Amino acid sequence: MTESLPADFALALENEAPPAAWPAPLAALWWLAGDPGGPGTDAWARAHAIVQDASGPEAAWVHAHLHRLEGDTGNARYWYARAGRPEAFGPLASERNAIIADLMASA
């Protein structure tokens, strides 16, 4: 699925860790992209810990996406509101790619 990701993000997936200069929301998505299996995976837990400890609307948006992936729509709805974003209902991969593209454009 890396073909639909921004080139810089896809290239960074070849590294052992996300670039140190990336903000927390992008780093969280980097970990998730390595293993998008969802809740219960080390990648999901690491991504969640990163955005849980971060502040700002971008972190809240990624936090919402993670809870949507988890199937916890109530918690996701709360985080979408904190992010100032409408609740997402489309495919999870499409939403994740859109978040990545938006964050990469503003990084």
Buried (B, 14 or more C-beta within 10 A) or exposed (E): EEEEBBEEBBEBEEEEEBEEEBBBBBBBBBBBBBEBEBEEBEBBEBBBEBBEEBEEEBBBBBBBBBBBBBEBEEBBBBBBEBBEBEEBEEEEEEBBBBBBBBBBEEB
